[in-house]
């Protein structure tokens, strides 16, 4: 997929120089960086969801069928 982005000129120049020194392309560096970022975020999300699942399954709290009336919630 082709996309258009606005990136600071100085940053692009430095990144292109680094790409050249690493014998790769600017595009490939951006692609790899984005891939790593996405993988890291998915891993973080998976870890958080696993922790929430553990908390949920280990909790002794249960939701009952209690029905509250507004008046019951506010003592006067």
ABEGO torsion letter per residue (X at the ends): XBBBBBBBAAAAAAAAAAAAAAGBBAAAAAAAAAAAAAAAAAAAAAAAAAAAAAAAAABABBBBABBBBAAAABBX
